Amino acid sequence: MKNIQFFLLAAGHWLRKIIYLTLSLCLGGDECLVCGRRALTPLCPSCRDKRLLTWEGAEGRCKTCGKPLISEAGLCMECRKREEASPVELCFPVFSYRLWMKDLLFAWKTQGVRLLSPLFARIIAEVIGENFGDNMVIVPVPPRPGKLRRKGWDQVEDLCRWLDLAHRMPVLRLLRRRSAVQQKKLTRDERSRNAQAAYYVPDSIRDKIDRGKIPLPRRVLLLDDVRTTGVTLETCAGALKALGVERVSAVALAGVN
């Protein structure tokens, strides 16, 4: 069954790639989303290899939020000031949400350049393999209600499909989201109040776990596209721990520093 699903996923990707290449050729070539040089694909080979495929490891980052440390050790000053420990054991934003990465994510998320999905999934798979080890079950941060119906796809779900079918990584969709309000439009306090009511484990999932139809993972890795304040990831982690998950970590393509 999964082989058929992967075939359909890959076929859809190559169809989009052929359409993209055809349009690029008809228009005399496109511009690389990072450097602006002429290219037939969203990213020129140089930017793909030198920028996206040379991400930095976890050393020198805050263990809680993943921000680069300057003179601190272990935790950044902001995380040290927290009254309560974060329910997220380790957070790893792969890139900083700025400059070319911000433009790249805008093209992917907003403009629908889905050709970037398998590349991003490959990077996430490498990050997981090098920093989180085995026995981690990926749980995606769920999209806003109605998003899949309106847009036809969700970027985090797209990553999960590639991670599941191409990289053979276990994915469990344990969480749901009630609110249709975009978190990026809210302050941190507003995000916190909104997230507490928004992210939850539905009764149908709990029932399947109780009956043994879905195994309850011991270690979970939350997956999101951008970590802004960390409220969303922490709320999701809290819901998973209330379900019985022992350890929750998180990975995101980018983080706001």
C-alpha positions in Angstrom: 0.0 0.0 0.0 2.8 2.4 0.9 4.6 1.7 -2.3 1.5 2.7 -4.2 1.2 5.9 -2.1 4.8 6.7 -2.7 4.4 6.2 -6.5 1.5 8.6 -6.5 3.4 11.1 -4.4 6.4 10.9 -6.7 4.3 11.0 -9.8 2.6 14.2 -8.6 6.0 15.8 -7.9 7.4 14.9 -11.3 4.2 16.3 -13.0 4.6 19.6 -11.2 8.3 19.6 -12.0 7.6 19.1 -15.8 5.0 21.8 -15.8 7.5 24.2 -13.9 10.3 23.4 -16.3 8.1 23.8 -19.4 6.9 27.2 -18.2 10.4 28.2 -17.3 11.7 27.3 -20.8 8.8 29.1 -22.5 9.6 32.3 -20.4 13.3 32.1 -21.0 14.2 30.7 -17.6 13.2 31.5 -14.0 15.1 33.2 -11.2 16.6 31.2 -8.3 14.6 32.0 -5.2 17.8 32.6 -3.2 20.4 34.3 -5.4 18.3 35.5 -8.3 20.4 34.0 -11.0 18.7 32.4 -14.0 17.7 28.8 -13.3 15.2 26.2 -14.6 14.3 25.1 -11.1 13.2 27.1 -8.0 16.7 26.8 -6.6 19.9 26.8 -8.6 22.3 23.9 -7.7 24.8 26.2 -6.0 22.3 27.6 -3.5 20.8 24.2 -2.9 24.2 22.6 -2.1 25.9 25.6 -0.3 23.0 27.0 1.7 20.3 24.4 2.3 22.5 21.3 2.5 25.1 22.8 4.8 22.9 23.4 7.9 24.6 23.7 11.3 24.2 21.2 14.0 22.8 21.5 17.5 26.1 22.5 19.1 26.1 26.2 20.2 22.3 26.4 20.4 19.9 26.8 23.3 18.5 23.4 24.2 15.0 24.8 24.8 14.3 27.2 21.9 17.2 26.3 19.5 18.4 29.9 19.2 22.2 30.4 18.6 24.0 31.1 21.9 26.4 34.0 22.1 28.2 33.7 25.5 25.7 31.5 27.3 26.0 27.7 27.8 23.1 25.3 27.5 20.3 27.8 27.7 19.8 31.3 26.4 19.0 34.2 28.8 15.4 34.3 27.8 14.8 30.6 28.6 16.7 30.9 31.9 14.2 33.5 33.0 11.3 31.2 32.5 9.4 30.3 35.7 8.5 26.9 34.4 10.5 24.5 32.3 9.4 24.0 28.8 7.5 20.7 28.0 9.7 20.6 24.8 12.9 18.8 25.8 14.9 19.9 22.8 13.9 22.2 20.0 15.8 22.4 16.7 15.0 25.1 14.2 17.2 24.2 11.2 17.6 27.7 9.8 17.0 31.3 10.9 13.8 32.8 9.6 15.4 35.7 7.8 16.7 36.9 4.4 16.8 34.2 1.8 15.2 31.6 4.0 12.2 33.8 4.7 11.8 34.3 1.0 12.1 30.6 0.3 9.5 29.7 2.9 7.1 32.4 1.5 7.4 30.9 -2.0 6.8 27.4 -0.5 4.0 28.2 1.9 2.2 31.1 0.3 2.9 30.8 -3.4 2.6 27.0 -3.4 6.0 26.1 -4.8 5.6 22.5 -3.7 8.7 21.4 -5.6 10.6 22.4 -2.5 8.8 19.8 -0.3 11.0 16.8 -1.0 14.2 18.9 -0.5 12.9 20.2 2.8 11.9 16.7 3.9 15.4 15.4 3.0 16.9 18.1 5.3 14.5 17.3 8.1 15.3 13.6 7.8 19.0 14.3 8.1 18.5 16.6 11.1 16.4 13.9 12.8 19.0 11.2 12.1 21.9 13.2 13.4 20.4 14.9 16.4 17.5 12.8 17.7 18.4 9.2 16.9 16.0 6.3 16.5 12.7 5.5 18.1 11.2 9.0 17.5 7.7 9.2 16.2 6.9 12.4 14.2 3.8 14.2 15.1 2.9 17.2 12.8 1.5 20.5 14.2 -2.0 20.4 12.6 -3.2 23.0 10.1 -6.1 25.4 10.7 -9.5 23.9 10.1 -10.6 24.1 6.5 -7.1 24.9 5.2 -6.8 21.7 3.2 -10.2 22.3 1.7 -9.4 25.8 0.7 -5.8 25.5 -0.5 -5.7 21.8 -1.4 -2.5 21.1 0.6 -0.7 21.9 3.8 3.1 22.4 3.9 3.7 20.5 7.2 1.5 17.6 6.0 3.4 17.6 2.7 6.7 17.2 4.7 5.1 14.3 6.6 4.1 12.5 3.5 7.6 12.7 2.1 9.2 11.7 5.5 6.7 8.8 5.8 6.8 7.4 2.2 10.3 8.4 0.9 12.3 8.3 4.1 10.3 5.6 6.0 10.0 7.6 9.1 7.0 6.9 11.5 4.4 9.6 11.5 1.3 9.8 13.7 -1.3 12.5 13.3 -2.4 12.7 17.0 -3.3 16.4 17.2 -6.1 18.6 15.9 -6.7 22.3 15.8 -9.9 24.1 16.6 -9.1 27.8 15.9 -8.9 29.2 12.4 -7.0 32.3 13.6 -3.4 32.6 12.2 -0.9 32.5 15.1 1.5 34.8 13.2 -1.0 37.7 13.6 -1.0 37.5 17.4 1.3 38.7 20.2 2.9 36.1 22.4 0.3 36.5 25.2 -2.5 36.2 22.5 -0.8 33.2 21.0 -0.6 31.5 24.4 -4.3 32.1 25.1 -5.3 31.0 21.6 -3.1 28.0 21.5 -4.3 26.6 24.9 -7.8 26.2 23.4 -6.7 25.4 19.9 -4.5 22.3 20.0 -5.8 19.1 21.4 -5.9 15.3 21.1 -9.4 14.4 19.9 -11.5 11.7 21.7 -11.4 9.5 18.6 -7.6 9.3 18.9 -7.7 8.6 22.6 -10.3 5.9 22.0 -8.1 4.2 19.4 -5.1 4.4 21.8 -7.1 2.9 24.6 -8.2 0.0 22.4 -4.7 -0.6 21.1 -5.4 0.4 17.5 -2.9 3.2 17.7 0.3 2.7 19.7 1.1 5.4 22.3 4.6 6.5 21.5 7.1 7.0 24.3 9.2 9.7 22.5 7.6 12.2 20.1 9.2 14.7 17.7 6.8 17.6 16.9 7.2 19.0 13.4 6.4 22.5 12.3 7.5 24.8 9.5 8.5 27.9 11.6 9.0 28.4 15.3 8.1 31.9 16.2 7.6 32.2 20.0 7.5 28.5 20.8 4.0 28.8 22.2 2.4 26.4 19.6 5.1 23.7 20.1 4.8 24.0 23.9 1.0 23.7 23.8 1.2 20.7 21.5 3.8 19.1 23.7 1.6 19.7 26.8 -1.3 18.0 25.1 0.9 15.0 24.1 2.3 14.6 27.6 -1.2 14.8 29.1 -2.0 11.9 26.7 0.9 9.9 28.3 3.9 10.6 26.0 7.0 10.7 28.1 9.4 12.9 26.1 8.6 15.5 23.5 11.2 17.3 21.3 10.6 19.5 18.3 12.1 20.3 14.9 11.2 23.2 12.5 12.6 24.3 9.2 13.2 27.8 10.6 13.1 29.8 13.8 12.6 33.5 14.6 15.7 34.6 16.6 
